[in-house]
Amino acid sequence: MNYAIPSYICTKSASGLAPFICTVEIGGIQYIGAAARTKKDAEIKAARTALLAIQGIVLFFSKGLFF
């Protein structure tokens, strides 16, 4: 089975309580996570966003809900 390798891009704003925002690209699709206080937390949030989106797509097609 071939799996896509995730690639993270993180940015840090100059100020604020949650200055880090990360985007993870998996299989050519980019998923943007919520802002976080640390880079690690921002990466985790981006990964969770991707996982939920991918699980939603799998559930959608497994239930035969596509048009």
TABELGI-V644404 format. One record per residue. N is the residue number from 1. RES is the residue in one small letter. SS is DSSP state (2 for helix, 1 for strand, 0 for the rest). PSI is psi in degrees with one decimal (* if undefined). Layout:
n=N res=RES ss=SS psi=PSI
n=N res=RES ss=SS psi=PSI
This chain:
n=1 res=m ss=0 psi=132.9
n=2 res=n ss=0 psi=130.9
n=3 res=y ss=0 psi=141.7
n=4 res=a ss=0 psi=140.4
n=5 res=i ss=0 psi=126.0
n=6 res=p ss=0 psi=145.4
n=7 res=s ss=1 psi=123.9
n=8 res=y ss=1 psi=140.8
n=9 res=i ss=1 psi=121.6
n=10 res=c ss=1 psi=143.8
n=11 res=t ss=1 psi=152.8
n=12 res=k ss=1 psi=125.4
n=13 res=s ss=0 psi=165.2
n=14 res=a ss=0 psi=-30.1
n=15 res=s ss=0 psi=178.8
n=16 res=g ss=0 psi=165.4
n=17 res=l ss=0 psi=-28.4
n=18 res=a ss=0 psi=81.8
n=19 res=p ss=0 psi=-12.2
n=20 res=f ss=1 psi=136.2
n=21 res=i ss=1 psi=130.4
n=22 res=c ss=1 psi=149.2
n=23 res=t ss=1 psi=135.4
n=24 res=v ss=1 psi=134.5
n=25 res=e ss=1 psi=125.0
n=26 res=i ss=1 psi=120.0
n=27 res=g ss=0 psi=33.7
n=28 res=g ss=0 psi=1.4
n=29 res=i ss=1 psi=133.5
n=30 res=q ss=1 psi=136.7
n=31 res=y ss=1 psi=129.6
n=32 res=i ss=1 psi=126.8
n=33 res=g ss=0 psi=170.6
n=34 res=a ss=0 psi=161.6
n=35 res=a ss=0 psi=149.1
n=36 res=a ss=1 psi=164.9
n=37 res=r ss=0 psi=-30.2
n=38 res=t ss=0 psi=158.6
n=39 res=k ss=2 psi=-41.5
n=40 res=k ss=2 psi=-45.5
n=41 res=d ss=2 psi=-37.4
n=42 res=a ss=2 psi=-39.7
n=43 res=e ss=2 psi=-41.0
n=44 res=i ss=2 psi=-41.7
n=45 res=k ss=2 psi=-38.5
n=46 res=a ss=2 psi=-41.1
n=47 res=a ss=2 psi=-40.5
n=48 res=r ss=2 psi=-40.9
n=49 res=t ss=2 psi=-45.4
n=50 res=a ss=2 psi=-46.1
n=51 res=l ss=2 psi=-45.3
n=52 res=l ss=2 psi=-39.6
n=53 res=a ss=2 psi=-44.1
n=54 res=i ss=2 psi=-42.5
n=55 res=q ss=2 psi=-38.2
n=56 res=g ss=2 psi=-39.2
n=57 res=i ss=2 psi=-43.7
n=58 res=v ss=2 psi=-44.6
n=59 res=l ss=2 psi=-41.8
n=60 res=f ss=2 psi=-49.0
n=61 res=f ss=2 psi=-29.7
n=62 res=s ss=2 psi=-25.1
n=63 res=k ss=0 psi=-3.2
n=64 res=g ss=0 psi=32.8
n=65 res=l ss=0 psi=1.0
n=66 res=f ss=0 psi=160.9
n=67 res=f ss=0 psi=*
